Amino acid sequence: MYVIGSAIIILALLSGDNCVHIEPLEGPWVVEANSRPYVDLTCVFSFNSSEMNQLDVKWYFQNSAQPFIQWVPSTGREPQSIGEQWASQLELSHKNSSNQYHQRVRISNPSSKFSGSYRCKVSTFHEEKETKLDLIIYDPGLGPKLRYDTAEDGYVNISCSAHSVYPEPILLLTWNHRHNGDEVTKTTVRRGMDYDVTVHRLIPPTDLPPETIFSCSMEIPNTRFSLREETMYFPGKIQPRASQVSGTSAGEIGFKLLIILLFTALSFS
């Protein structure tokens, strides 16, 4: 009888009233660094009333085995941040109703160092549930910067660079709407979180008819950020100032090129 009673109790504990439920982690997916005062991430979970004294809530960043937030509601203490990186950046709050909790993590002055994967894990004595959100905090840095010059052998060296960008940007060089990625040289330097990227190409002058349009576009992967700089090539003359185009339609591009042509004609008249 003792064995049977123990088995019934164990089965009840394992399958009876355990019902932690966790919602998808709430928050933005893409944010430009320093574009807003804070970013909110909210973990919403519900549980059975009998599990209240068992709850253990932890937040993790990236693949770290060490949580950066821990909260045990039954202690009556507020959630605690762990680690120097988070000490002055976090504002923690929570509210509950009908055995459902909303735990909010507010990251102040979000910069690219807080870009990454966030996980909220809710545990009891018998189960655990986890939810995750991948947050990209991108920094457009400086660029793209487009320029060209003529080497001693007559070849034209066209280059484009971007500095202090996160994550690593994609730079695409074109001239007269043509591009051959296999013939473009790329240099990437990483400094901490940021990337400096330069692409360049040597082009024979015979491949460049007068008033060739050079263009360089910069895109940041998994975001909608894109920026393009254009300039016009005039053999044997000083490079005119490049103009930047952002999120431009085909009609707008034509108008901007017309402005470049007029400006250049006036400059050399």
PyMOL commands that set and color helices and strands:
alter all, ss='L'
color gray80, all
select helices_A, chain A and resi 2-15+49-54+73-75+84-87+112-114+181-183+205-207+250-268
alter helices_A, ss='H'
color red, helices_A
select strands_A, chain A and resi 21-22+30-32+38-46+56-61+69-71+80-81+90-97+100-108+116-123+128-138+142-150+156-165+170-175+185-191+194-203+212-219+226-233+243-245
alter strands_A, ss='S'
color yellow, strands_A
deselect
rebuild
show_as cartoon
